[in-house]
Amino acid sequence: MVEQRVDWLAGGVRRSIAGERIARVAGELFLARGFDQVGMDDVAAAAGCSRATLYRHFHGKPALIDAVMANSATAVVERVAATVKRYEGSRRIVEAILVSVTAVRTDPALARWFADRTGGSDEVFATSPELGRMATMLTGIAPDDEAAQWIVRVVLSLLAWPLPDAASERRMVERFVS
């Protein structure tokens, strides 16, 4: 394994700093123009690096999108976890679902992703093992793949087909979780 030294001039590990910068710039471009309208050449030019450098850090556009989404998802998970930690049982499940929906709707990158999404991305999200693990952790349920997938699907459904207001969404989630 290669030792990663802190570069005194860059203020950190160059490889990490470069990858973070590229992901940040890509996120800004995706927000401004949409995911489908930004190419790898656009990202390389905006980040001030070559295509070779870009591909050294991200093997393709899907990997770059994953990095941008992971940054946003991490922030959402932290926000939801902080909010639901005081709840238990079905109350925690309800709050985790509703706070997750609100957090995704208010996160610029995730909101843009759902606005731009194509029909095929819903199934990828719904069956994502990582999202299932997040759902299990946030809701406090015992590890159960089907229950986790159900929670992810409820969140996705509310994102794709919102009810008229937050109170209506709360009533529906409470009714079927309780």
Buried (B, 14 or more C-beta within 10 A) or exposed (E): EEEEEEEEEEEEEBBBEBBBBBBBBBBBBBBEEEBEEBEBEBBBBBBEBEEEBBBBBBEEBEEBBBBBBEBBBEBBBEBBBEBBEEBEEEBBBBBBBBBBBBBBEEBEBBBBBBEEBEEEBBEEBBEBEEBBEBBBBBBBBEEEEEBBBBBBBBBBBBBEEEBEEEEEBBEBBBEEBE
